[in-house]
């Protein structure tokens, strides 16, 4: 291997790592433009799978390194084993940028101009983002569109969603790269137009708030240790903490996080026989996570007590966290594959959760990362609810990235998001995607806020990914080389 190609591989690795800085908690949004421009340039110079795979190794190796925390702190894995398993995970995810680079190598002759190549690379990148978000239940994490908040790209979220925004970020990167390659200023018009149009769209965005239905809500962040949560000897202590500290009487709705009560739904009435009556007498609703039961198996469920109505079962399950792929082979191999919550199935309950005129679109844990599922559930809702237990990932990048995703869902659909977690980051997010209140990590507390529901119908909520598909077809059609002029 020549020195020149080794330098390019190192540059690809560094460019991938740079891309992570665009996401929360760093929020260096310009890093996404430079990272993607470097990936495009390296792919043009060395077309093929390997250059994209190495870029992806840096991108995912740094961006999802937080998965190792659950293995070491909760799964009993040694640091070398956790490092090896995280590396394998990042290597698999890196296949998708590798395929994007391979796609360019296969079709680049039909897009021979520098701008055409940038458009082709944009299409390849976004196609692989979407494919990664769907394949084998999907992993819709670290999509570049998530970096758009508080940037000129934010205005596009309510029009073309996170994937369309990723495409426009990539297209702006391509315009910058074309300017450098051709040493001409004309290609700068591409990012300039994209940035100006995004700012204009953002300025005209106005959620359809319904201030007459403003409701006071309390989110309870209990900070229960994962090592204690599922042990029977700690159950009464956990329940007592919820009841004594997590039931304020001056709010209409109280929300506890994912599986806040470490018991089945049928056990709740036995353990807390007077809770439902107390809530009804106060005209309150409690929404809490519990274990549901169906077909002799457990589900990850949200239920309502008091005057509220509805229940919801999680459908997007976390591999190894809630179920074990190849269970017969992996069970018992290491403690990580025998975690207490790793025998969950998708359940049948699909209700909106209601309290009077408030209609919550419920999402559990990383379901909030699935833009299509959120869009479908939120169509008849005026508030989006997400509950989670990010305790698995400790003091890492994961919870910050998770909160950022929830902000994007609010901005895409123009509806507020309330987010209740076990140990942070519990937050109220308005219909513009801005955090109005947030609790710090690892601090047991109640967070109270008056939420204004919204019945916004954004272009993205109506059209979904159709504008993105039209955009990709348009830019590829306009920049494709005429086959009649191609050498035979």
C-alpha positions, 0 to 999 in steps of 0.5 A: 500500500502506497503512502498516498493511499494510507494518508487518504485512509487516515483522512477518511477516518478523521473525516468520519470522527469530525462528523460526530462533532456536528451532533449533540452535545457538541453541536458544531453544525459546520462540521457536517459540511466539512465531513461530508465534503471530505467523504465526497472528495475521497470517494471521487479520488478513490471510488469504491467500498473501502474508502466509505467503510473507513469513513463510516468506521470513524463516524460510527466508532466515535458517534455510537461508542456509548453502546459499550457502557451498557456492556461494561456497567450493566452486562458484566463484559470486560473492557476489552470485550466491550471494545471488541463488540462495539468495534464490530457494531461500528464496523457493521454500520460502516458498511452503509457509507461503504455502499454509498461510496460503492454506488458512486463508483458504479454510476459516476460515468453518467455524472461526469461533471463535478457538480453532477458527481456531488449530486450523485454522492448526495443521492447515494449518501441519503439513500444509505441513511434511509436504508440503514434506518429500515434494514433489519428494523433499522438504526436511524441514529446519527442522520446528518439532518439531526444537526439542523436545529439552530442552523440555516437548515432548520427551516427545511425540517417541516418541509422535507423531514430529517432525510430531506434535510440530510440531502440538502446538507450533503448538497451544500457540501457538494457545492463547496467541494465543487467550488474547490475542485473547479476553482470557481466561485459559481458553484458557491451559488448552490450552498448560498441558495440552500442556506438563504432558502432555509433561513426564509422557510424558518422565518415563516414557520409558525406552529398552530398552538392552541393556548386555550388547552394549555395544561400543567404537566409534571415529569418525574425523573426518579434516578433508579439504579439499573442494578436494583430496578428488577430485584424484588427486594428493592421493589417496595423502596422504588414504588415508595419513592415514586408515590412520595416524590412523584405525585404532585397534586397541583398539576393535571397530568403526571408522567413517569418514565419507561418501566418506572414501575418494575412490575406488570400492569396487573400487579399495579392495582395489587401493589397500589390499590388506592392510586387510581381512586386518588388520581380520579378524585384529584381529576388527574392522569398518571401515565407510567411505564410498566410491563404488559403481558400478552400471550404469556410474554412481556411487553414494554407498555405505557398505561394511564391511571386516573381520568386518562385513557389509553395504553400503548405497547412498544413495537420497535424493540432494541436488539440485545436490550429487549430481545436477543437475536439468535437467542438459542446461541447467545443466551448464557454466553455472557451476562450482557445477553441475560439482562432482565429486560431482554425477553420483551415482545412487541405488544398489541396496544396502540392507543393514543393516551388522552387527558381531556382534550390532550391527545398524546402520541406515545413513543417508548425509548428509541421509537422517537428516532423513527420519523415515519412511526412518529409522523403516523402516530402524531397525525391525530395527536396534539402532543408527542410523548416519549419516555425512556430509560437512558440509564443503560448509557451512563454519562455518555453521548447517547442521552444527548443525541437521544434528546436532540432526536426528540427535538427534531421530531417536534420541529418536523411536525410542529407539535410539542414533545414531552420527554420523561426519563429515568435519569435524564435528560427529562425535558419539555420541548416546544413545537419549534423544537426548542428546549423550554425546560430540562433536568440535568443528568442523575438528579432526582426531581420533578419538572413542571411546565405548562404545555400548549398543545398544537394541531400543526399540519406541516408539509412533511407531516402530509407528504412524508418522503415524497418531496425528497424523492422528487428532489433526488430525481430532479438533481440527478436528471439535471446533472446526468450526462447525455447518453448520446454523447457518451463514448461507445 
